[in-house]
Amino acid sequence: MCRILIFGGTTEGRLLAEYCHQQEIEAYVSVVSGYGADLLPESEYLHVLSGRMAGEAMEGFMKRASIRAVFDATHPYAAEATRNIKEACGRAGVSYLRVTRESAAAENPGGDSGKGPAAAFASQVVYVHSVEEAVCYLKDREGDILVTTGSKELAAYTALPGYEERLYVRVLPSCAAISACEDIGIRGKRIIAMQGPFSEEMNRAMMRQLGVRYLVTKEAGTAGGFLEKLSAAEALSVTAVVIGRPLEERDGITLDAAKILLKEAGTVSAKRKLSLIGTGMGGPGQMTLAAAEALKRCDVLFGARRMTDAAERLGEPVSKILRVPIYGNREILEWLESHPEHKRAGVLYSGDTGFYSGASGMAAVLSEKPYCDSYEFTTYPGISSVSYLCAKMGRSWEHVKLISLHGRDCDAVQALAQNPAVFTLLGGAHTVKELCEQLLRAGLTDVRITAGERLSYADERIVTGTPDQLAAMEFTSLAVILMERNEECEGGR
């Protein structure tokens, strides 16, 4: 169960989400915008919450989802968001952890240049406490300004005389950010909508092209590209006006510490993971993308040798995964119990996991004690033999009766008498020849039969004819058959 909530929208939030994906830790990740959600990795372990949440909504969600730990990785200057998150955690009784960005400026935020990495640029840097203080500094100075402090506090810059012709504003490429610029009269070439962080070369090229004399930036730390901005400004003799971090931002944990705590929180009650994977017909390209991705995440694979060998065609990392050619449910689970080092296993099944597949038996075993306490399983369906054969024939199979004579007994003649079309799996004593002879003995001589063997492989064979014609042919024991009564043929497809 997912008990971790990450508030992101920053580089740190994205890195924590990527870490959860890599370590297979389930987590909710909250971001304000769809743009922020797009930057996160697609992962079965991440549950993305997109949209701004008020304090009460945060508290309600934490209680409903039984959240145990919250990692606040919002922006260093998002003081209101941090306050709301912290208060919601207090009311919900949830552990709160503030993930702070490594400072690249002064040891005393908002003060002098101190001893931080930015001290090397002290002669080119003016430190202030707020956007308003930055505006006051710039009021009596001439020259264009590149503002990189975001879109939320742009209104403060309207106090600058002729700001519409002095400011270049670099914001995120979102409709909301661009609208905020236009709302105060900043339009056209004065808006630079791009996603950072930016290299020193990019910052330098931009400031040179714009011909600015001042750069306004927040001390957003090394992950925010702060030092790259200062270095570019110094190279062009541009004065950097730096807004220091809020004093309360100094308390918290580092990104590396957060990763350690995330792993501890995510593995307290971690179960071993078992993927039940339908491989399709077995030929190249038959496995679904979801099944192939699940297979690649496994550290051991079980199944009949032809399926484990076929999986190797996916290349690395599958070719390096341990493959064990056993497929009995109890055998597999006994093997896993004696090899606790394997945390993520895959069991390969031919065709589709929902069509006379051994996957149903394994799912039943895993749903009962003691295995349900130790394993979580996910089923990945595959392409079934009936869907494949019917597609090859150019017909649908929605009105076809499905039976199996593979390892079981069934009266195929009676099934055909009651249905216009019957599809069956064959195997063992039940062969194409044996079934055709049954039909002939029952007087069903004009039934149309389509037999398929080695489906999806290079030597695939699909033959259509009457029972007496197919009875005279040779087929492998693992074949499939579609039987259609004469009325089905005449009715068209």
TIKOL-338652 format. One record per residue (C-alpha): z, x, y. Coordinates in nm, 4 decimals. Each point is the difference from the previous one (the first is absolute). Last residue first. Layout:
BEGIN
@z=Z&x=X&y=Y
...
//
This chain:
BEGIN
@z=-4.2048&x=-1.8496&y=-1.2862
@z=-0.2312&x=-0.2451&y=-0.1612
@z=0.0881&x=-0.3222&y=-0.1800
@z=-0.2268&x=0.0942&y=-0.2890
@z=0.2066&x=0.3062&y=-0.0843
@z=0.3295&x=-0.1873&y=0.0177
@z=-0.1394&x=-0.2769&y=-0.2217
@z=-0.1024&x=0.2638&y=-0.2594
@z=0.3558&x=0.1227&y=-0.0388
@z=0.0889&x=0.3294&y=0.1610
@z=0.1854&x=0.2863&y=-0.1734
@z=0.1050&x=0.3049&y=0.2053
@z=0.0945&x=0.2958&y=-0.2185
@z=0.1973&x=0.3200&y=0.0454
@z=-0.0101&x=0.3242&y=-0.2004
@z=0.2562&x=0.2434&y=-0.1356
@z=-0.1176&x=0.0032&y=-0.3646
@z=-0.3238&x=0.1751&y=0.0881
@z=-0.3204&x=-0.1954&y=-0.0498
@z=-0.2770&x=0.0000&y=-0.2635
@z=-0.2622&x=-0.2726&y=-0.0012
@z=-0.0904&x=-0.2572&y=-0.2679
@z=0.2737&x=-0.2398&y=0.1051
@z=-0.1416&x=0.0167&y=0.3551
@z=-0.3260&x=-0.1705&y=-0.1010
@z=0.1635&x=-0.2590&y=-0.2283
@z=0.2521&x=-0.0955&y=0.2688
@z=-0.2698&x=-0.0451&y=0.2688
@z=-0.0826&x=0.2592&y=0.2674
@z=0.1253&x=0.2008&y=0.2974
@z=0.0766&x=0.3750&y=-0.0080
@z=0.2015&x=0.2128&y=0.2441
@z=0.0356&x=0.3735&y=-0.0741
@z=0.1721&x=0.2605&y=0.2169
@z=-0.0986&x=0.3586&y=-0.0863
@z=0.0809&x=0.1306&y=0.3503
@z=0.3367&x=-0.1771&y=-0.0059
@z=0.0831&x=-0.3217&y=0.1874
@z=0.0226&x=-0.2112&y=-0.3183
@z=0.0027&x=0.1993&y=-0.3225
@z=-0.0901&x=-0.3196&y=-0.1829
@z=-0.1237&x=-0.3393&y=0.1119
@z=-0.1152&x=-0.2968&y=-0.2039
@z=-0.1734&x=-0.3047&y=0.1449
@z=-0.0288&x=-0.2929&y=-0.2390
@z=-0.2074&x=-0.3151&y=0.0418
@z=0.0954&x=-0.2652&y=-0.2505
@z=-0.3005&x=-0.1431&y=-0.1841
@z=0.1295&x=0.0617&y=-0.3538
@z=0.3370&x=-0.1708&y=0.0313
@z=-0.0063&x=-0.1329&y=-0.3602
@z=0.3655&x=0.0919&y=-0.0667
@z=-0.1088&x=0.2682&y=-0.2470
@z=-0.2295&x=0.1427&y=0.2678
@z=0.2838&x=0.0143&y=0.2515
@z=0.2269&x=0.1826&y=-0.2438
@z=-0.2824&x=0.2455&y=-0.0780
@z=-0.0338&x=0.0739&y=0.3707
@z=0.3744&x=0.0718&y=0.0198
@z=-0.0097&x=0.2444&y=-0.2917
@z=-0.3056&x=0.1850&y=0.1371
@z=0.1466&x=0.0358&y=0.3487
@z=0.3222&x=0.1338&y=-0.1495
@z=0.3457&x=-0.1457&y=-0.0716
@z=0.1376&x=0.2301&y=-0.2668
@z=0.1356&x=0.2384&y=0.2659
@z=-0.1035&x=-0.1022&y=0.3486
@z=-0.1712&x=-0.2697&y=0.2038
@z=0.0718&x=-0.1449&y=0.3449
@z=-0.1178&x=-0.3548&y=0.0485
@z=-0.1917&x=-0.2087&y=0.2519
@z=-0.0699&x=-0.3671&y=-0.0686
@z=-0.2539&x=-0.2333&y=0.1608
@z=-0.0607&x=-0.3760&y=-0.0269
@z=0.3577&x=-0.0612&y=-0.1176
@z=0.1531&x=-0.2056&y=-0.2849
@z=-0.2421&x=0.1005&y=-0.2759
@z=0.0080&x=0.3564&y=0.1318
@z=0.3786&x=0.0173&y=-0.0382
@z=-0.0324&x=-0.1429&y=-0.3527
@z=-0.2442&x=0.2733&y=-0.0953
@z=0.2217&x=0.2700&y=0.1599
@z=0.3017&x=-0.0984&y=-0.2099
@z=0.2489&x=0.2659&y=0.1116
@z=0.1687&x=0.2945&y=-0.1694
@z=0.1462&x=0.3048&y=0.1742
@z=-0.0527&x=0.3747&y=0.0360
@z=-0.3148&x=-0.0475&y=0.2071
@z=-0.1195&x=-0.3510&y=-0.0768
@z=0.0614&x=-0.1147&y=0.3570
@z=-0.0685&x=-0.3240&y=0.1845
@z=-0.1353&x=-0.1038&y=0.3412
@z=-0.1755&x=-0.3367&y=0.0472
@z=-0.2768&x=0.0339&y=0.2611
@z=-0.0167&x=-0.2477&y=0.2877
@z=0.0808&x=0.2500&y=0.2785
@z=-0.2110&x=0.2699&y=-0.1618
@z=-0.2788&x=0.0344&y=0.2542
@z=-0.3515&x=0.1132&y=-0.0876
@z=-0.2255&x=0.2945&y=0.0762
@z=0.0146&x=0.1429&y=-0.3534
@z=0.1402&x=0.3325&y=0.1257
@z=0.2541&x=-0.1933&y=0.2037
@z=0.0908&x=-0.1971&y=-0.3120
@z=0.0572&x=0.3244&y=-0.1909
@z=0.2203&x=0.1538&y=0.2713
@z=0.2081&x=-0.3136&y=0.0622
@z=0.0583&x=-0.0436&y=-0.3750
@z=0.0803&x=0.3674&y=-0.0554
@z=0.2668&x=-0.0076&y=0.2685
@z=-0.0017&x=0.2118&y=0.3173
@z=0.3517&x=0.1286&y=0.0640
@z=0.3343&x=-0.1346&y=0.1147
@z=0.2746&x=0.2295&y=0.1381
@z=0.3489&x=-0.1016&y=-0.1157
@z=0.3091&x=0.1447&y=0.1686
@z=0.3179&x=0.0965&y=-0.1811
@z=0.3502&x=0.0893&y=0.1132
@z=0.2094&x=0.1729&y=-0.2618
@z=0.3640&x=0.0843&y=-0.0763
@z=0.1899&x=-0.3272&y=0.0285
@z=-0.2936&x=-0.2041&y=-0.1308
@z=-0.0074&x=0.2282&y=-0.3057
@z=0.3427&x=-0.0959&y=-0.1375
@z=-0.0522&x=-0.2861&y=0.0261
@z=-0.3142&x=-0.2128&y=0.0249
@z=-0.2924&x=-0.0020&y=0.2431
@z=-0.1301&x=0.3316&y=-0.1326
@z=-0.0478&x=-0.1502&y=-0.3472
@z=-0.1962&x=-0.2983&y=0.1345
@z=-0.2189&x=0.2256&y=0.2177
@z=-0.0757&x=0.2178&y=-0.3047
@z=-0.1099&x=-0.3043&y=-0.1974
@z=-0.2177&x=-0.1277&y=0.2836
@z=-0.1606&x=0.3434&y=0.0422
@z=-0.1172&x=-0.0027&y=-0.3618
@z=-0.2976&x=-0.1975&y=0.1239
@z=-0.1532&x=-0.3256&y=-0.1176
@z=-0.1461&x=-0.0506&y=0.3494
@z=0.2576&x=0.0549&y=0.2776
@z=0.0032&x=0.3814&y=0.0075
@z=-0.3798&x=0.0059&y=0.0320
@z=-0.2252&x=0.2278&y=-0.2012
@z=0.1619&x=0.2836&y=-0.1903
@z=0.3664&x=0.0730&y=0.0625
@z=0.1484&x=0.3174&y=0.1485
@z=0.3761&x=0.0468&y=0.0322
@z=0.1105&x=0.1946&y=0.3075
@z=0.3239&x=0.1882&y=0.0579
@z=0.1949&x=0.0920&y=0.3136
@z=0.3366&x=0.1739&y=-0.0284
@z=-0.0696&x=0.2568&y=-0.2727
@z=0.2968&x=0.2377&y=-0.0203
@z=0.1831&x=-0.2515&y=-0.2213
@z=-0.2043&x=0.1074&y=-0.3067
@z=0.1901&x=-0.1376&y=-0.3025
@z=0.0232&x=-0.3468&y=0.1535
@z=-0.3685&x=0.0207&y=0.0918
@z=-0.1002&x=0.0688&y=-0.3603
@z=0.2146&x=-0.2891&y=-0.1225
@z=-0.1652&x=-0.2260&y=0.2579
@z=-0.3496&x=0.0999&y=-0.1122
@z=0.0779&x=-0.0380&y=-0.3684
@z=0.1625&x=-0.3381&y=0.0588
@z=-0.3077&x=-0.1337&y=0.1786
@z=-0.2529&x=0.1500&y=-0.2411
@z=-0.2801&x=0.1817&y=0.1830
@z=0.0144&x=0.3694&y=-0.0885
@z=-0.2461&x=0.2685&y=0.1114
@z=0.2277&x=0.1888&y=0.2474
@z=-0.1764&x=0.1292&y=0.3106
@z=0.1799&x=0.2369&y=0.2420
@z=-0.1646&x=-0.0151&y=0.3410
@z=-0.2131&x=0.3012&y=0.1018
@z=-0.3359&x=-0.1727&y=-0.0559
@z=0.1304&x=-0.2933&y=0.2035
@z=0.0534&x=0.2140&y=0.3136
@z=-0.2845&x=0.0800&y=-0.0062
@z=-0.3020&x=-0.1557&y=-0.1680
@z=-0.0514&x=-0.3748&y=-0.0493
@z=-0.1821&x=0.0888&y=-0.3205
@z=0.3385&x=0.0832&y=-0.1515
@z=0.0714&x=-0.3714&y=-0.0285
@z=-0.2677&x=-0.0256&y=-0.2704
@z=0.1987&x=0.2395&y=-0.2197
@z=0.3134&x=-0.2129&y=0.0404
@z=-0.2074&x=-0.3061&y=-0.0857
@z=-0.1747&x=0.1444&y=-0.3074
@z=0.3341&x=0.1440&y=-0.1158
@z=0.1725&x=-0.3388&y=-0.0123
@z=0.2645&x=-0.0280&y=0.2681
@z=0.2769&x=0.1805&y=0.1870
@z=-0.0107&x=0.1931&y=0.3270
@z=0.2590&x=0.2341&y=0.1539
@z=0.0691&x=0.1123&y=0.3599
@z=-0.1539&x=-0.3116&y=0.1543
@z=-0.1248&x=-0.0175&y=0.3604
@z=-0.3646&x=0.0464&y=-0.1027
@z=0.0202&x=-0.3044&y=-0.2280
@z=0.1165&x=-0.2227&y=0.2837
@z=-0.2947&x=0.1162&y=0.2120
@z=-0.2439&x=-0.0702&y=-0.2857
@z=0.1473&x=-0.3471&y=-0.0581
@z=-0.0261&x=-0.0892&y=0.3687
@z=-0.3591&x=0.1293&y=0.0130
@z=-0.0961&x=-0.2137&y=-0.2998
@z=-0.1006&x=0.1797&y=-0.3211
@z=-0.3536&x=-0.0467&y=-0.1257
@z=-0.1618&x=0.2847&y=0.1949
@z=-0.0948&x=0.2019&y=-0.3080
@z=0.0392&x=-0.1890&y=-0.3293
@z=0.3293&x=-0.1206&y=-0.1431
@z=-0.0645&x=-0.3738&y=-0.0026
@z=0.2691&x=-0.0653&y=0.2595
@z=0.2933&x=0.2425&y=0.0294
@z=0.2800&x=-0.2572&y=0.0288
@z=0.3110&x=0.1858&y=0.1091
@z=0.3622&x=-0.0831&y=-0.0765
@z=0.1851&x=0.2239&y=0.2477
@z=0.3566&x=0.1051&y=-0.0807
@z=0.2448&x=0.1165&y=0.2657
@z=0.3390&x=0.1490&y=-0.0698
@z=0.2751&x=-0.1748&y=0.1913
@z=0.1612&x=0.1165&y=0.3214
@z=0.3506&x=-0.1250&y=0.0706
@z=0.1182&x=0.2689&y=0.2414
@z=-0.3494&x=0.1466&y=0.0287
@z=-0.1154&x=-0.1474&y=0.3284
@z=0.3201&x=0.0651&y=0.1943
@z=0.0167&x=0.3625&y=-0.1164
@z=-0.3696&x=0.0536&y=0.0716
@z=0.0353&x=-0.1532&y=0.3437
@z=0.3056&x=0.2161&y=0.0723
@z=-0.1971&x=0.3163&y=-0.0754
@z=-0.2952&x=-0.1223&y=0.2063
@z=0.2292&x=-0.0814&y=0.2929
@z=0.1402&x=0.3525&y=-0.0072
@z=-0.3525&x=0.1386&y=0.0272
@z=-0.0806&x=-0.2314&y=0.2916
@z=0.3136&x=0.1075&y=0.1833
@z=0.3116&x=-0.2124&y=0.0379
@z=0.1482&x=-0.1662&y=0.3069
@z=0.1691&x=0.0636&y=0.3324
@z=-0.1963&x=0.1528&y=0.2910
@z=-0.1757&x=-0.3280&y=0.0756
@z=0.3154&x=-0.1238&y=0.1782
@z=-0.0806&x=0.2329&y=0.2910
@z=-0.3329&x=-0.1728&y=0.0667
@z=-0.2807&x=0.2552&y=-0.0240
@z=-0.1258&x=0.1924&y=0.3011
@z=-0.3028&x=-0.1108&y=0.2056
@z=-0.2207&x=0.3035&y=0.0486
@z=-0.2215&x=0.0477&y=0.3065
@z=-0.2526&x=0.2656&y=-0.1032
@z=-0.1694&x=0.1878&y=0.2853
@z=-0.3594&x=0.0959&y=-0.0796
@z=-0.0777&x=0.3713&y=0.0297
@z=-0.2860&x=-0.0452&y=-0.2529
@z=0.1516&x=0.2165&y=-0.2763
@z=0.3471&x=-0.1348&y=0.0860
@z=-0.1150&x=-0.3600&y=-0.0485
@z=-0.1525&x=0.0807&y=-0.3413
@z=0.3219&x=0.1667&y=-0.1144
@z=0.2104&x=-0.2898&y=0.1243
@z=-0.2163&x=-0.2571&y=-0.1777
@z=0.0030&x=0.1945&y=-0.3269
@z=0.3777&x=0.0290&y=0.0283
@z=0.0369&x=-0.3780&y=0.0121
@z=-0.2273&x=-0.0842&y=-0.2919
@z=0.2206&x=-0.2904&y=-0.1106
@z=0.1171&x=0.1690&y=-0.3198
@z=0.1376&x=0.2906&y=0.2062
@z=0.2227&x=-0.2212&y=0.2088
@z=-0.0669&x=-0.3035&y=0.2182
@z=0.1111&x=0.1555&y=0.3285
@z=-0.1837&x=-0.2635&y=0.2002
@z=-0.3128&x=0.0885&y=0.1910
@z=-0.1432&x=-0.0045&y=0.3517
@z=-0.2771&x=0.2539&y=0.0613
@z=-0.0873&x=0.1056&y=0.3535
@z=-0.2958&x=0.1717&y=0.1684
@z=-0.2733&x=-0.1985&y=-0.1713
@z=-0.3668&x=0.1062&y=-0.0100
@z=-0.0962&x=-0.2659&y=-0.2560
@z=-0.2213&x=0.2351&y=-0.2023
@z=0.2545&x=0.2839&y=0.0176
@z=0.2831&x=-0.2341&y=-0.1019
@z=-0.1983&x=-0.1287&y=-0.2979
@z=-0.1196&x=0.3397&y=-0.1179
@z=0.3547&x=0.1401&y=0.0205
@z=0.1513&x=-0.2923&y=-0.1866
@z=-0.2615&x=0.0264&y=-0.2765
@z=0.0455&x=0.3760&y=-0.0315
@z=0.3805&x=-0.0311&y=-0.0093
@z=-0.0362&x=-0.2439&y=-0.2876
@z=0.0637&x=-0.3711&y=0.0393
@z=0.2587&x=-0.2286&y=-0.1603
@z=-0.1550&x=-0.2423&y=0.0459
@z=-0.1966&x=-0.3258&y=-0.0116
@z=-0.2434&x=-0.0588&y=0.2859
@z=-0.0584&x=-0.2471&y=0.2833
@z=-0.0760&x=0.1955&y=0.3174
@z=0.0045&x=-0.2426&y=0.2930
@z=-0.1064&x=0.1225&y=0.3476
@z=-0.3643&x=-0.0099&y=-0.1117
@z=0.0078&x=-0.3782&y=0.0100
@z=0.3100&x=-0.1663&y=0.1365
@z=0.3482&x=0.0542&y=0.1444
@z=0.0759&x=-0.3030&y=0.2190
@z=0.3588&x=-0.0721&y=-0.1085
@z=-0.0986&x=-0.2624&y=-0.2594
@z=-0.2929&x=0.2178&y=-0.1108
@z=0.2349&x=0.2653&y=-0.1346
@z=0.2165&x=-0.2550&y=-0.1848
@z=-0.3185&x=-0.1544&y=-0.1428
@z=-0.1004&x=0.3401&y=-0.1426
@z=0.3380&x=0.0334&y=-0.1732
@z=-0.0078&x=-0.3542&y=-0.1423
@z=-0.3588&x=0.0322&y=-0.1240
@z=0.0859&x=0.3165&y=-0.1908
@z=-0.1438&x=0.3511&y=0.0234
@z=0.3352&x=0.1627&y=0.0872
@z=0.0398&x=0.1186&y=0.3581
@z=-0.1169&x=0.2807&y=0.2285
@z=0.0094&x=-0.1062&y=0.3661
@z=-0.1968&x=0.1786&y=0.2706
@z=0.1677&x=-0.0665&y=0.3318
@z=-0.1083&x=0.0923&y=0.3513
@z=-0.2523&x=-0.2669&y=0.0984
@z=0.2026&x=-0.3031&y=-0.1095
@z=0.3197&x=0.1784&y=0.1150
@z=-0.1073&x=-0.0071&y=0.3648
@z=0.3596&x=0.0501&y=0.1186
@z=0.2306&x=0.0301&y=-0.3042
@z=0.2337&x=-0.2992&y=-0.0406
@z=-0.2500&x=-0.1424&y=-0.2515
@z=0.1229&x=0.2699&y=-0.2392
@z=0.3053&x=-0.2084&y=-0.0987
@z=-0.2302&x=-0.2706&y=-0.1421
@z=-0.1176&x=0.2426&y=-0.2690
@z=0.3301&x=-0.0173&y=-0.1870
@z=-0.1179&x=-0.1593&y=-0.3274
@z=-0.3411&x=0.1686&y=-0.0207
@z=0.0884&x=0.3461&y=-0.1237
@z=0.1385&x=0.3124&y=0.1675
@z=-0.3240&x=0.2002&y=0.0023
@z=-0.0872&x=-0.0229&y=0.3721
@z=-0.2667&x=0.2420&y=0.1220
@z=0.0360&x=0.0343&y=0.3774
@z=-0.2477&x=0.0635&y=0.2797
@z=0.0946&x=0.2100&y=0.2995
@z=0.2343&x=-0.0135&y=0.2963
@z=0.3770&x=0.0137&y=0.0064
@z=0.2457&x=-0.2105&y=0.1978
@z=0.0158&x=-0.2863&y=-0.2489
@z=-0.0033&x=0.2231&y=-0.3094
@z=0.3740&x=0.0776&y=-0.0048
@z=0.0922&x=-0.3637&y=0.0617
@z=-0.2329&x=-0.1096&y=-0.2804
@z=0.1690&x=0.2434&y=-0.2403
@z=0.3393&x=-0.1402&y=0.1003
@z=-0.1210&x=-0.3509&y=-0.0789
@z=-0.1335&x=0.1156&y=-0.3376
@z=0.3465&x=0.1323&y=-0.0817
@z=0.2300&x=0.3020&y=-0.0202
@z=-0.2178&x=0.2714&y=0.1539
@z=-0.1016&x=0.3527&y=-0.1038
@z=-0.2698&x=0.1933&y=0.1917
@z=-0.2032&x=0.2426&y=-0.2080
@z=-0.2446&x=0.2793&y=0.0861
@z=0.2540&x=0.2780&y=0.0536
@z=0.2012&x=-0.1157&y=-0.3009
@z=-0.2918&x=0.0353&y=-0.2462
@z=0.1759&x=0.2399&y=-0.2370
@z=0.3081&x=-0.2224&y=0.0186
@z=-0.1907&x=-0.2656&y=-0.1959
@z=0.1257&x=0.1478&y=-0.3272
@z=0.3584&x=-0.0910&y=0.0970
@z=0.2386&x=0.2322&y=0.1856
@z=0.0708&x=-0.2069&y=0.3097
@z=-0.2872&x=-0.1215&y=0.2191
@z=0.2330&x=-0.1913&y=0.2286
@z=0.1304&x=-0.3519&y=-0.0534
@z=-0.1590&x=-0.3154&y=-0.1364
@z=0.0978&x=0.0923&y=-0.3502
@z=0.2481&x=0.2919&y=-0.0042
@z=-0.1156&x=0.2285&y=-0.2800
@z=-0.3302&x=0.0022&y=0.1810
@z=-0.3317&x=-0.0834&y=-0.1510
@z=-0.1486&x=-0.0091&y=-0.3486
@z=0.2517&x=-0.2375&y=-0.1510
@z=-0.0326&x=-0.0770&y=-0.3679
@z=-0.0493&x=-0.3742&y=-0.0390
@z=0.3001&x=-0.2067&y=-0.0932
@z=0.0354&x=-0.2270&y=-0.3029
@z=0.2864&x=-0.2410&y=0.0731
@z=0.1768&x=-0.1194&y=-0.3141
@z=0.1674&x=-0.3420&y=-0.0246
@z=0.1823&x=-0.1203&y=-0.3160
@z=-0.0074&x=-0.3798&y=-0.0176
@z=0.2891&x=-0.2380&y=0.0709
@z=-0.2311&x=-0.2695&y=0.1369
@z=0.1704&x=-0.0103&y=0.3410
@z=0.0088&x=0.3793&y=0.0279
@z=-0.3582&x=0.0346&y=-0.1208
@z=-0.1144&x=-0.2498&y=0.2633
@z=0.1834&x=0.2007&y=0.2688
@z=-0.1703&x=0.3242&y=-0.1044
@z=-0.3437&x=-0.1614&y=-0.0121
@z=0.0434&x=-0.1653&y=0.3409
@z=0.1221&x=0.3242&y=0.1623
@z=-0.2843&x=0.1999&y=-0.1534
@z=-0.2558&x=-0.2529&y=0.1248
@z=0.1489&x=0.0069&y=0.3495
@z=0.0015&x=0.3806&y=0.0132
@z=-0.3633&x=0.0400&y=-0.1035
@z=-0.0126&x=0.3448&y=0.1661
@z=0.0387&x=0.2057&y=-0.3175
@z=-0.2600&x=-0.2238&y=-0.1714
@z=0.1132&x=-0.1984&y=-0.3037
@z=0.1100&x=0.1761&y=-0.3189
@z=0.3060&x=-0.2180&y=-0.0653
@z=0.0739&x=0.0325&y=-0.3722
@z=0.1863&x=-0.3052&y=-0.1294
@z=0.2006&x=0.0065&y=-0.3244
@z=0.1289&x=-0.2695&y=-0.2353
@z=-0.2423&x=-0.2860&y=0.0647
@z=0.0839&x=-0.3164&y=-0.1928
@z=-0.3452&x=-0.1452&y=0.0864
@z=0.1452&x=-0.3192&y=0.1456
@z=0.2823&x=0.1839&y=0.1812
@z=-0.2227&x=0.2669&y=0.1532
@z=-0.2553&x=-0.2640&y=0.0950
@z=0.2545&x=-0.2085&y=0.1844
@z=0.1385&x=0.2985&y=0.1909
@z=-0.3450&x=0.1110&y=0.1081
@z=-0.0921&x=-0.3538&y=0.1069
@z=0.3218&x=-0.0201&y=0.2037
@z=-0.0779&x=0.3295&y=0.1747
@z=-0.3549&x=-0.0979&y=0.0918
@z=-0.2870&x=0.1108&y=-0.2205
@z=-0.3414&x=0.1211&y=0.1244
@z=-0.2850&x=-0.0380&y=-0.2454
@z=-0.1209&x=0.1512&y=-0.3263
@z=0.2292&x=0.0253&y=-0.3021
@z=-0.1504&x=0.2353&y=-0.2591
@z=0.1268&x=0.0019&y=-0.3584
@z=-0.0540&x=0.3526&y=-0.1308
@z=0.0310&x=0.0880&y=-0.3694
@z=-0.3376&x=-0.1406&y=-0.1080
@z=-0.1562&x=0.2324&y=0.2540
@z=-0.2664&x=-0.0016&y=0.2677
@z=0.1014&x=0.2803&y=0.2337
@z=0.1194&x=-0.0917&y=0.3499
@z=-0.2271&x=0.0444&y=0.3036
@z=-0.1347&x=-0.3551&y=-0.0292
@z=0.3523&x=-0.1398&y=0.0385
@z=0.0380&x=0.1672&y=0.3386
@z=-0.3254&x=-0.1595&y=0.1128
@z=0.1218&x=-0.3361&y=-0.1260
@z=0.2830&x=0.0342&y=0.2472
@z=0.3792&x=0.0207&y=0.0192
@z=0.0676&x=0.1879&y=-0.3219
@z=0.2586&x=-0.0714&y=-0.2706
@z=-0.0175&x=0.1879&y=-0.3302
@z=0.1704&x=-0.1578&y=-0.3026
@z=0.0674&x=0.2568&y=-0.2695
@z=-0.0583&x=0.0672&y=-0.3683
@z=0.0308&x=0.3663&y=-0.0952
@z=-0.2857&x=0.1363&y=-0.2116
@z=0.0607&x=0.3594&y=0.1216
@z=-0.3489&x=0.0312&y=0.1519
@z=0.0050&x=-0.3530&y=0.1443
@z=0.3509&x=0.0432&y=0.1399
@z=-0.1037&x=0.3320&y=0.1551
@z=-0.3036&x=-0.1647&y=0.1593
@z=0.2290&x=-0.2632&y=0.1527
@z=0.2340&x=0.2718&y=0.1307
@z=-0.2981&x=0.1836&y=0.1498
@z=-0.1213&x=-0.3190&y=0.1673
@z=0.3424&x=-0.0686&y=0.1513
@z=0.0265&x=0.3592&y=0.1211
@z=-0.3436&x=-0.0185&y=0.1636
@z=0.1094&x=-0.3178&y=0.1758
@z=-0.0373&x=-0.3760&y=-0.0463
@z=0.2941&x=-0.0090&y=-0.2381
@z=0.3055&x=-0.2075&y=-0.0862
@z=0.0705&x=0.0828&y=-0.3634
@z=0.1807&x=-0.2506&y=-0.2233
@z=0.1338&x=0.0914&y=-0.3464
@z=0.1272&x=-0.2458&y=-0.2647
@z=-0.3191&x=-0.0639&y=-0.2014
@z=0.0872&x=-0.1214&y=-0.3494
//
